[in-house]
């Protein structure tokens, strides 16, 4: 028999038994609170539409952000909904990252039990029920740094790959009209050297940021909002710089780099689209980190 008080132990057990009954699942997570939930016996009735649900076509479950009506006001939450209760709207027609299938999803008056709902404040702070139920530091990571740093890694890796391709291209490319090997041009050598040192700095930044947070959660301590904002800024900076590096070396690769057969143009398009993710908003990330560094007031639901 299970208790009826809604304690975190029973909530976690109920969630695990239902969602992970058949093993690991694919769960796209459009987190913006564009849905609304109204109280119902044992949970809420959820309705809404969410954009950019990556992997929606193959989802087992979908995690969506919603504003839930509570006795003391409206609470930002995340709700987990079975994929068969979600309509996928095919809208993902983009210049890059086409393979992610980040379509819109729509939910209409679906019932979501309380054990599949968690407060955004707990997810952001690393204090969700799973953080208490499992003795592994990973579960205590705050969501935004984990999301931002993880998503920044393939962008950084793409910039590293593009730089390697540029170096290889230099060894074979002869400039039209001059007949000069590009590898012998100081300007090309300068661009390559600049890209390589910038990439080393970015790799060091992402490693140091992740290590600092891991040490805190391993001690069982909570990561401060200021540190979480700094981590989001680090990720946004890595993506911003990686995009600039790709643009720089692609610009020095000649017009043929833009043929559809060239991996350089594909990388540039994909990273251009990736950089548009809200968590990589360079201006907002700098603003939040700067504000918290001086103790200024920010929105209680700011994405940090």
Secondary structure, DSSP 8 states (H G I E B T S, - for coil): ---SS--HHHHHHHHHHHHTTTS---EEEEEEEEEEEEEETTEEEEEEEEEEETTGGG-SEEEEEEEEEETTEEEEEEEEEEGGG-EEE-----SS-GGG--EEEEEEEEEEEGGGEEEHHHHHHT-SHHHHH---GGGGS-HHHHHHHHHHHHHHHHHHHHHHHHHHHHHH-B-TTT--BGGG-HHHHHHHHHHHHHHHHHHHHHHHHHHHHHHHHHTT----HHHHHHHHHHHHHHHHHHHHHHHHHHHTS-GGGGSTT-HHHHHHHHHHHHTTSGGG-HHHHHHHHHHHHTT----TT---
